[in-house]
Amino acid sequence: MKGVHILLAIALLALASSLASASDPSPLQDFCVAINDTKNGVFVNGKFCKDPKKVKPNDFFFEGLNKPGDTSNSVGSRVTAVNVQQILGLNTLGISLARIDFAPKGLNAPHTHPRATEILVVEEGTLYVGFVTSNTDNRLFTKVLNKGDVFVFPIGLIHFQLNVGYGNAVAFAGLSSQNPGVITIADAVFGSNPPISPEVLTKAFQVDKNVVNYLQKQFGSDNN
């Protein structure tokens, strides 16, 4: 009977271990350059990949991140993303990058990345940044960052950056996903297509229907 108990314990430990390590598999080759044309792709590691013999240096290359983004929009900021859509060689590698340009008083509005933690470094200017923890604490963490300062936004949490300096500001962000995604809160809530029923929003935000109607007409702009 003692032997049965030992075997049962081993089986439970093995099951717990397999559940604890449940995640995307590690890459099984050096790279898996994404390809949209599946007819010419090789199915490797759960993805259609370009034939490694046809991979070129440009599959791992992106140029132009030294150029300022156009901040002439309603929020005064521009995000230039460099993810798997721009560099096909990022496929399966779990990282991406973004440049964020800010006009004076420009804002990268409250948003979340559902699939990535973000680490931000200020290249130029002064930014007021922060994130809010999940319900029910909703605790706000903020910091004023200057050139060379670094700040981390945990995965999935609402966060923002505001240029509080007198000139333009530039920051670079690293993200822990090849395709982190972004949900801008105001755009998602008030700029959805089709619109969310005003009955839902008036009750959720405890405001008059006219306020909801006004807000739904304002949102939908894009700084990406």
C-alpha positions as CSV (number, residue, x, y, z in Angstrom):
1,M,0.0,0.0,0.0
2,K,2.9,2.3,0.8
3,G,4.2,1.8,-2.7
4,V,0.8,2.8,-4.2
5,H,0.8,6.0,-2.1
6,I,4.3,6.9,-3.4
7,L,3.3,6.3,-7.0
8,L,0.1,8.4,-6.5
9,A,2.2,11.2,-5.0
10,I,4.6,11.1,-7.9
11,A,1.7,11.2,-10.4
12,L,0.1,14.2,-8.6
13,L,3.5,16.0,-8.6
14,A,3.9,15.3,-12.3
15,L,0.4,16.6,-13.0
16,A,1.0,19.7,-11.0
17,S,4.2,20.3,-12.8
18,S,2.6,20.0,-16.2
19,L,-0.1,22.5,-15.2
20,A,2.3,25.0,-13.7
21,S,4.4,25.1,-16.8
22,A,1.4,25.4,-19.2
23,S,2.4,28.1,-21.6
24,D,3.4,28.8,-25.2
25,P,6.2,26.4,-26.2
26,S,9.7,27.7,-26.5
27,P,11.0,28.1,-30.1
28,L,12.2,24.8,-31.5
29,Q,14.5,26.4,-34.0
30,D,16.7,29.5,-34.4
31,F,13.9,31.6,-35.9
32,C,10.4,31.3,-37.5
33,V,10.0,34.2,-39.9
34,A,6.2,34.7,-40.3
35,I,4.7,34.3,-43.8
36,N,1.2,35.2,-44.9
37,D,1.2,33.0,-47.9
38,T,0.7,29.5,-46.4
39,K,1.2,27.8,-49.7
40,N,4.9,28.7,-49.6
41,G,5.2,28.3,-45.8
42,V,6.6,25.5,-43.7
43,F,4.5,24.5,-40.6
44,V,6.9,24.6,-37.7
45,N,6.3,25.2,-34.0
46,G,2.6,25.9,-34.5
47,K,3.1,28.6,-37.0
48,F,3.5,28.9,-40.8
49,C,7.1,30.0,-41.3
50,K,9.1,31.0,-44.3
51,D,11.5,28.3,-45.5
52,P,14.7,29.0,-43.5
53,K,16.7,28.8,-46.7
54,K,14.7,31.7,-48.1
55,V,15.1,34.0,-45.1
56,K,16.9,37.2,-45.7
57,P,18.5,39.9,-43.5
58,N,15.6,42.2,-44.2
59,D,13.3,39.8,-42.4
60,F,14.9,41.0,-39.2
61,F,15.2,44.7,-40.2
62,F,13.3,47.9,-39.7
63,E,14.4,51.4,-40.6
64,G,13.2,54.9,-39.7
65,L,12.8,54.8,-36.0
66,N,15.0,57.9,-35.8
67,K,12.3,60.0,-37.5
68,P,9.8,61.8,-35.3
69,G,6.2,60.7,-35.5
70,D,3.5,63.2,-36.6
71,T,1.9,64.5,-33.4
72,S,-0.7,66.7,-35.0
73,N,-3.7,64.9,-33.7
74,S,-6.2,65.4,-30.9
75,V,-4.0,64.0,-28.2
76,G,-0.7,65.3,-29.3
77,S,1.2,62.1,-29.5
78,R,2.2,59.4,-32.0
79,V,3.2,55.8,-31.4
80,T,5.4,54.1,-34.0
81,A,5.1,50.4,-33.4
82,V,7.8,47.9,-34.4
83,N,6.1,44.5,-33.8
84,V,5.7,41.3,-35.8
85,Q,3.7,43.2,-38.4
86,Q,6.7,45.4,-39.2
87,I,9.5,42.8,-38.6
88,L,8.3,39.3,-39.6
89,G,11.4,37.8,-38.0
90,L,10.0,38.7,-34.6
91,N,7.6,35.8,-34.9
92,T,7.9,33.5,-31.8
93,L,10.6,35.7,-30.2
94,G,8.2,37.4,-27.7
95,I,9.5,41.0,-28.0
96,S,8.6,44.2,-29.8
97,L,9.4,47.9,-29.6
98,A,7.7,51.3,-30.0
99,R,8.7,54.9,-30.3
100,I,6.4,57.5,-28.7
101,D,6.6,61.1,-29.8
102,F,4.9,63.8,-27.7
103,A,4.1,67.4,-28.6
104,P,4.1,69.9,-25.7
105,K,1.4,68.7,-23.3
106,G,0.8,65.7,-25.6
107,L,-0.8,62.6,-24.0
108,N,-0.5,58.9,-24.7
109,A,-4.0,58.3,-23.4
110,P,-4.9,55.6,-20.8
111,H,-4.6,52.2,-22.4
112,T,-3.6,48.6,-21.8
113,H,-1.5,46.0,-23.6
114,P,-3.4,42.7,-23.0
115,R,-0.4,40.6,-23.9
116,A,2.7,42.4,-22.7
117,T,4.5,44.1,-19.9
118,E,6.1,47.4,-21.1
119,I,9.4,49.0,-20.1
120,L,9.7,52.7,-21.0
121,V,12.9,54.8,-21.3
122,V,12.7,58.6,-21.9
123,E,15.0,59.7,-24.7
124,E,14.1,63.4,-24.5
125,G,11.9,65.6,-22.4
126,T,9.9,65.2,-19.2
127,L,7.0,62.8,-18.8
128,Y,4.4,62.2,-16.1
129,V,3.6,58.5,-16.2
130,G,1.5,56.1,-14.2
131,F,-0.6,52.9,-14.0
132,V,-3.6,51.7,-12.0
133,T,-3.9,48.4,-10.3
134,S,-6.8,46.0,-10.9
135,N,-10.1,46.0,-8.9
136,T,-10.8,46.5,-6.1
137,D,-7.8,48.5,-5.0
138,N,-7.5,50.6,-8.2
139,R,-4.2,52.0,-6.7
140,L,-2.4,54.6,-8.8
141,F,1.4,54.5,-9.2
142,T,2.9,57.7,-10.8
143,K,6.3,59.1,-11.5
144,V,7.8,62.1,-13.3
145,L,10.5,60.9,-15.6
146,N,13.3,62.8,-17.2
147,K,15.8,62.0,-19.9
148,G,17.4,58.6,-19.2
149,D,14.8,57.5,-16.7
150,V,13.1,54.1,-17.0
151,F,9.6,52.9,-15.8
152,V,7.7,49.6,-16.0
153,F,4.0,49.1,-16.7
154,P,2.9,45.6,-15.7
155,I,1.0,43.4,-18.2
156,G,-2.7,44.3,-18.7
157,L,-2.8,47.3,-16.4
158,I,-4.2,50.7,-17.5
159,H,-1.3,53.2,-18.0
160,F,-0.5,56.5,-19.6
161,Q,2.2,59.1,-20.3
162,L,1.8,62.9,-20.4
163,N,4.4,65.4,-21.6
164,V,4.7,67.9,-18.8
165,G,7.8,69.6,-20.2
166,Y,8.0,72.8,-22.3
167,G,9.2,71.1,-25.5
168,N,8.7,67.9,-27.4
169,A,9.4,64.6,-25.7
170,V,10.4,61.2,-27.0
171,A,10.4,57.8,-25.4
172,F,11.1,54.2,-26.4
173,A,9.2,51.2,-25.1
174,G,10.1,47.6,-25.1
175,L,7.2,45.1,-24.8
176,S,7.3,41.4,-23.9
177,S,5.2,40.2,-26.9
178,Q,5.7,40.1,-30.6
179,N,2.2,41.5,-30.9
180,P,1.3,43.1,-27.5
181,G,-2.0,44.6,-28.7
182,V,-3.4,47.9,-27.4
183,I,-6.8,48.9,-26.0
184,T,-7.2,52.7,-25.6
185,I,-9.8,53.0,-22.9
186,A,-11.7,56.1,-24.2
187,D,-11.7,54.9,-27.8
188,A,-12.8,51.4,-26.9
189,V,-15.7,52.6,-24.6
190,F,-16.9,55.7,-26.5
191,G,-15.6,55.0,-30.0
192,S,-16.7,51.3,-30.5
193,N,-18.2,50.2,-33.8
194,P,-21.1,49.9,-33.5
195,P,-21.5,52.2,-30.5
196,I,-22.2,50.8,-27.1
197,S,-25.8,51.6,-26.0
198,P,-26.0,54.9,-24.2
199,E,-28.1,53.1,-21.6
200,V,-25.1,51.0,-20.7
201,L,-22.7,54.0,-20.5
202,T,-25.0,56.4,-18.6
203,K,-25.4,53.8,-15.9
204,A,-21.7,52.7,-15.9
205,F,-20.4,56.3,-15.7
206,Q,-23.3,57.8,-13.8
207,V,-23.7,60.7,-16.2
208,D,-26.5,62.2,-18.3
209,K,-27.3,60.7,-21.7
210,N,-26.3,64.0,-23.4
211,V,-22.8,63.6,-22.0
212,V,-22.5,60.1,-23.4
213,N,-23.8,61.3,-26.8
214,Y,-21.2,64.1,-26.8
215,L,-18.3,61.7,-25.9
216,Q,-19.3,59.2,-28.5
217,K,-19.0,61.9,-31.1
218,Q,-15.5,62.8,-30.0
219,F,-13.6,59.5,-29.9
220,G,-12.2,57.2,-32.5
221,S,-9.0,59.1,-33.2
222,D,-5.8,57.1,-33.5
223,N,-2.3,58.0,-32.5
224,N,-0.7,54.7,-33.8
